[in-house]
Amino acid sequence: MQALIAGGGIGGLAAALAAARAGWGVRLYERASAFSEVGAGIQLGPNVVKVLHGWGLADALAAVAAFPDRLEVRSAVSGETLGVLRLGDTIAQRYGAPHATVHRADLHGLLLAAAQRAGVVVKLNHTLGAFNQNAETVTVQSGDDPPVEGEVLVGADGLWSPVRQWLLGDGPPAATGHLAYRALLPQADLPEALRSRQVTVWLGPKLHVVQYPVCGGKSLNVVGVVEGQTGGDRDNWDHGTDAAGLHAALAGSCAPLQDLVRAVPGWRLWAMYDRPPMQGAHEHALGRVALLGDAAHPMRPYLAQGAGMAIEDAAELGRALAQALDPALGVPLMLNRYALNRWERNARVQARAIRNGRVFHLDGVARWGRDLSMRLLGERLLDVPWLYGGP
């Protein structure tokens, strides 16, 4: 049984690894000619780390990740601590795995290595054309190569997924009106006061800033999110910038936050796009074609679960494919079960992330109310048992 995977990002590699572990032959197609160190930091909640540990990747993850002992929410205006969520051993004991922060390239690298060890065939510089499926197989075209046939096609080809458009034809994602300024700083180059081993979220009027360690603590990931639009087309959604918009939005913020932002020598600007929360299982799979990660449910980063939900998708897909080896069950039935088991959880995470974005950016009286609630309830507001406990 052959699984064809479109997309070699974190979701695609996780899907490829899960399918190989389920006993399938796997061919993964990535349109880029080489994997590069793109992106910056990723937070992995205990629900996600538990999956990676279950795949035998605990040591590989520990070698590259940081494991912060707390998440602290602070006011971007006053600098005051509003609330704290204990991470480290506390959250590991509560949910069975720690909270990790990791550079995207490091996570990608360990998944790639694991997939290749499991026998996944990775084909770079291959763009899949439109597919055809019937009761027995799915066939795809890749450039000038002969058509490729398999029993399942997984669209893990990201936000602008061609596979999604061939399957659903529901148009492109929409701009959110939020811009993210991203930077990665060697901690050794920072003054001692700006170095950090924890996750810190700064909340301000119509903006927020997140910082946390990656690369085993050697680097600090910093992301500032403001409200606004970028010019140009969607193909220029990630580019260098002087961050004038971020500096303007942070005028009047507290000295520690200003010092952190001024310490960044260069930024990347990321215009954020998404889709509405999923409306049904059909958005995850139809027939012999399944969607996974951003191809199925792109989400705003305000719950830090975009990569996490892709990895959870992959784990559930692996379980479905293992059962699909039984001729009495078959691929379409098990892909439908995968879709039914995933879409409501993903929709809930998408909706919660949208809500968090509104809460993070409150202004005026509403901001004061949010801050008061955070001071009074703290960890009760920041902990998310239904999410961190896993599906």
C-alpha positions as a printed Julia matrix, in Angstrom:
391×3 Matrix{Float64}:
   0.0    0.0     0.0
   1.5    3.29   -1.13
   0.88   6.7     0.43
   1.72   9.79   -1.62
   2.43  12.9     0.45
   2.29  16.38   -1.08
   4.46  18.78    0.9
   7.68  18.36    2.86
   7.09  20.74    5.75
   6.51  19.73    9.35
   3.02  18.41    8.64
   4.09  16.47    5.55
   7.07  14.87    7.28
   4.96  13.99   10.32
   2.35  12.4     8.04
   5.04  10.5     6.15
   6.57   9.19    9.38
   3.18   8.17   10.77
   2.24   6.39    7.54
   5.55   4.53    7.43
   5.14   3.49   11.06
   1.69   2.18   10.11
   3.25  -0.19    7.58
   2.79   1.79    4.37
   5.26   2.56    1.63
   5.6    6.34    1.49
   6.74   8.75   -1.21
   6.91  12.41   -0.25
   6.98  15.14   -2.89
   8.37  18.6    -2.08
   8.42  21.37   -4.67
  11.55  23.07   -3.26
  14.9   21.91   -4.61
  16.38  21.75   -1.11
  15.23  22.02    2.49
  16.38  25.27    4.07
  16.32  26.77    7.55
  13.16  28.78    7.17
  10.92  30.14    9.87
  11.75  30.8    13.47
  10.41  29.4    16.73
   7.59  26.98   17.47
   5.93  26.22   20.78
   4.94  22.59   21.35
   2.39  21.99   24.09
   2.4   18.76   26.09
  -0.27  17.33   23.78
   2.22  17.56   20.91
   5.37  16.56   22.78
   3.51  13.43   23.89
   3.04  12.43   20.23
   6.72  12.98   19.42
   7.74  10.95   22.46
   5.4    8.17   21.32
   7.22   8.1    17.98
  10.53   7.51   19.78
  11.78  11.08   19.29
  12.21  12.11   22.94
  16.01  12.16   22.82
  16.13  13.88   19.43
  13.76  16.58   20.67
  15.65  17.03   23.95
  18.86  17.6    21.99
  17.5   20.67   20.16
  14.6   22.09   22.18
  14.29  24.28   25.24
  11.89  23.38   28.04
  10.79  26.61   29.76
   9.68  26.4    33.37
   7.0   29.09   33.13
   4.86  31.21   30.86
   4.53  34.77   32.09
   1.99  37.28   30.79
   3.0   40.92   31.24
   1.5   44.29   30.4
   3.26  45.89   27.46
   2.37  49.29   28.89
   3.38  49.0    32.56
   5.6   45.92   32.48
   3.58  44.43   35.34
   3.21  40.65   35.55
  -0.46  39.81   34.99
  -0.42  36.02   35.24
   1.81  32.95   35.27
   1.37  29.38   34.02
   3.83  26.92   35.51
   5.45  24.77   32.83
   8.45  22.45   33.32
   7.86  19.58   35.73
   4.48  20.97   36.79
   2.84  20.74   33.39
   4.68  17.51   32.57
   3.2   15.85   35.66
  -0.23  17.26   34.86
  -0.39  16.15   31.21
   2.27  13.49   30.79
   4.79  15.52   28.78
   6.57  18.9    29.05
   6.03  22.1    27.11
   8.84  22.61   24.58
  10.06  25.5    22.43
  12.09  24.71   19.33
  13.44  26.27   16.16
  11.32  25.25   13.18
  14.37  24.0    11.27
  15.42  21.79   14.2
  11.96  20.19   14.43
  11.89  19.76   10.66
  15.34  18.15   10.74
  14.5   15.56   13.38
  11.27  14.61   11.59
  13.11  14.33    8.26
  15.76  12.07    9.79
  13.12   9.88   11.45
  11.09   9.63    8.24
  14.11   8.6     6.2
  15.08   6.0     8.8
  11.53   4.62    8.49
  12.0    4.19    4.72
  10.18   7.27    3.41
  11.33   8.2    -0.1
  11.76  11.99   -0.31
  11.6   13.56   -3.76
  12.72  17.2    -3.89
  12.0   19.59   -6.75
   8.78  17.72   -7.51
   5.48  19.56   -7.84
   2.42  17.35   -7.99
  -0.16  18.12  -10.65
  -3.88  17.44  -10.42
  -4.95  14.0    -9.23
  -7.55  11.46  -10.29
  -9.05   8.96   -7.9
 -11.27   5.93   -8.35
 -12.52   3.11   -6.18
  -9.07   1.47   -6.03
  -6.34   4.09   -6.43
  -5.37   7.74   -6.7
  -3.07   8.86   -9.53
  -1.05  12.09   -9.63
   1.22  13.7   -12.19
   4.61  15.15  -11.25
   6.11  17.33  -13.96
   7.26  15.35  -16.97
   7.56  12.13  -15.0
   5.18   9.23  -15.63
   1.98   9.32  -13.51
   2.38   8.03   -9.97
  -0.2    5.71   -8.49
  -0.94   5.05   -4.84
  -3.74   4.04   -2.52
  -3.92   7.41   -0.73
  -2.89  11.02   -1.36
  -2.23  13.31    1.6
  -2.32  17.05    0.95
   0.11  18.51    3.49
   1.09  21.29    1.13
   0.41  24.24    3.38
  -1.67  27.37    3.48
  -1.93  27.75   -0.3
  -2.53  24.02   -0.86
  -3.11  23.03   -4.51
  -4.41  19.66   -3.3
  -7.13  21.43   -1.32
  -8.19  23.37   -4.39
  -8.34  20.23   -6.53
 -10.36  18.49   -3.82
 -12.63  21.26   -2.53
 -12.26  24.21   -4.9
 -13.12  26.67   -2.13
 -10.7   29.46   -3.04
  -7.69  30.97   -1.27
  -7.35  31.85    2.43
  -8.02  35.42    3.51
  -5.78  38.03    5.11
  -6.38  38.35    8.85
  -5.38  42.01    9.14
  -2.56  41.06   11.5
   1.16  41.34   10.76
   3.91  39.44   12.58
   7.45  40.78   12.92
   9.83  37.87   13.6
  13.42  37.76   14.78
  15.88  35.22   16.13
  18.7   36.45   18.38
  21.73  34.64   19.84
  21.28  34.94   23.59
  25.03  35.4    24.07
  24.82  38.66   22.09
  22.14  40.09   24.38
  22.65  41.98   27.64
  22.05  39.73   30.64
  18.79  41.52   31.46
  17.3   40.61   28.05
  18.2   36.92   28.06
  15.37  34.56   28.92
  14.66  30.92   29.72
  10.89  31.32   29.89
   7.97  32.15   27.61
   6.91  35.78   27.99
   3.82  37.29   26.38
   3.51  41.09   26.41
  -0.07  42.34   25.92
  -0.73  45.87   24.68
  -3.39  47.88   22.87
  -3.87  46.3    19.41
  -0.6   44.41   19.68
   1.33  41.75   21.54
   4.89  40.45   21.66
   6.0   36.88   22.44
   9.52  35.77   23.34
  10.95  32.37   24.24
  14.2   30.37   23.98
  14.94  27.93   21.16
  17.98  25.91   20.0
  18.43  24.45   23.47
  18.26  27.95   24.94
  21.06  29.37   22.79
  18.74  31.66   20.82
  15.77  33.85   21.67
  12.75  33.88   19.37
  10.85  37.19   19.32
   7.55  37.81   17.53
   5.64  41.08   17.59
   2.1   41.1    16.2
   0.32  44.32   15.22
  -2.82  45.13   13.27
  -2.38  46.27    9.67
  -2.04  45.23    6.05
   0.94  44.69    3.76
   1.18  45.8     0.18
   2.01  43.51   -2.72
   0.77  40.07   -3.56
   0.6   36.94   -1.46
   3.83  35.57   -2.94
   5.71  38.32   -1.09
   4.14  37.53    2.29
   7.44  36.93    4.12
  10.24  39.44    3.65
  12.79  41.62    5.42
  11.65  44.88    6.96
  12.88  47.82    9.02
   9.98  47.2    11.46
   8.88  50.83   11.44
   5.29  49.68   11.94
   6.22  47.66   15.01
   8.22  50.5    16.55
   5.34  52.92   15.96
   2.83  50.52   17.54
   5.07  50.09   20.6
   5.4   53.83   21.29
   4.53  54.29   24.94
   5.28  50.72   25.95
   7.39  49.9    28.99
  11.19  50.19   29.05
  12.0   46.44   29.23
   9.94  45.74   26.11
  11.39  48.74   24.29
  14.9   47.52   25.16
  14.14  44.07   23.77
  12.78  45.4    20.49
  15.67  47.83   20.05
  18.13  44.95   20.53
  16.87  43.26   17.34
  19.15  44.13   14.39
  16.76  42.86   11.69
  13.21  41.58   11.31
  11.18  39.45    8.94
   7.62  40.57    8.21
   4.95  37.89    8.01
   1.45  38.77    6.77
  -0.98  36.29    8.33
  -3.73  34.5     6.42
  -6.25  31.94    7.6
  -9.61  30.31    6.95
 -12.77  30.16    9.08
 -12.93  27.26   11.56
 -13.63  23.95    9.88
 -17.29  23.26    9.11
 -17.24  19.51    8.67
 -15.31  16.29    8.11
 -15.39  16.83    4.33
 -12.71  19.51    4.78
 -10.32  16.82    6.04
 -10.86  13.93    3.62
 -12.9   12.81    0.61
 -12.48   9.36   -0.88
  -8.79   8.49   -1.03
  -7.52  12.05   -0.5
  -6.87  13.55    2.94
  -5.85  17.04    4.0
  -3.61  17.73    6.96
  -2.25  20.74    8.86
  -2.48  24.17    7.23
  -3.95  22.66    4.06
  -6.99  21.65    6.12
  -7.14  24.18    8.96
  -4.76  27.14    8.85
  -4.96  28.89   12.19
  -3.8   32.07   13.83
  -0.8   31.66   16.17
  -2.54  32.91   19.34
  -2.84  29.45   20.86
   0.59  28.29   19.62
  -0.9   25.12   18.1
  -0.49  25.39   14.32
   2.35  22.87   14.05
   0.88  20.96   16.97
  -2.43  20.29   15.26
  -0.6   19.13   12.12
   1.37  16.63   14.21
  -1.81  15.48   15.98
  -3.42  15.08   12.53
  -0.49  12.93   11.45
  -0.8   10.68   14.49
  -4.51  10.14   13.86
  -3.86   9.58   10.15
  -1.28   6.93   11.04
  -3.84   5.1    13.18
  -6.37   5.24   10.34
  -3.89   3.98    7.76
  -2.86   1.08    9.99
  -6.48  -0.06   10.09
  -6.93   0.59    6.37
  -4.56  -2.31    5.68
  -7.49  -4.55    6.65
  -9.37  -5.25    3.39
 -12.63  -5.37    5.32
 -12.22  -1.72    6.27
 -10.44  -0.09    3.35
  -8.91   3.31    2.72
 -11.96   5.56    2.1
 -13.72   4.35    5.25
 -10.66   4.85    7.44
  -9.87   8.27    5.97
 -13.44   9.25    6.75
 -12.9    8.07   10.3
  -9.69  10.15   10.45
 -11.68  13.18    9.31
 -14.48  12.59   11.81
 -11.96  12.21   14.65
 -10.09  15.41   13.82
 -12.29  18.15   12.38
 -14.15  19.24   15.52
 -10.99  19.5    17.62
  -9.24  21.49   14.91
 -12.27  23.77   14.53
 -12.26  24.37   18.28
  -8.57  25.27   18.26
  -9.06  27.59   15.28
 -11.94  29.38   17.03
 -10.05  29.66   20.32
  -7.01  31.1    18.53
  -9.18  33.77   16.88
 -10.73  34.61   20.25
  -7.31  34.8    21.91
  -6.15  37.26   19.26
  -9.03  39.57   20.12
  -8.33  39.26   23.85
  -4.6   39.86   23.42
  -5.23  43.12   21.54
  -7.96  44.66   23.69
  -7.84  48.4    24.31
  -9.57  50.89   26.6
 -11.86  49.67   29.38
 -11.88  46.13   28.01
  -8.1   45.94   28.39
  -8.34  46.93   32.05
 -10.96  44.25   32.59
  -8.78  41.62   30.92
  -5.79  42.58   33.05
  -7.84  42.44   36.24
  -9.17  38.99   35.35
  -5.63  37.8    34.66
  -4.4   39.08   38.02
  -7.25  37.36   39.87
  -7.36  34.05   38.01
  -3.85  33.68   36.59
  -3.14  30.01   35.9
  -6.84  29.11   35.73
  -7.13  31.32   32.64
  -3.84  30.27   31.06
  -4.15  26.51   31.42
  -6.16  24.74   28.7
  -6.9   21.19   29.93
  -9.07  20.16   26.96
  -6.16  21.04   24.64
  -3.06  20.0    26.57
  -4.62  16.73   27.68
  -4.71  15.61   24.04
  -7.55  14.49   21.78
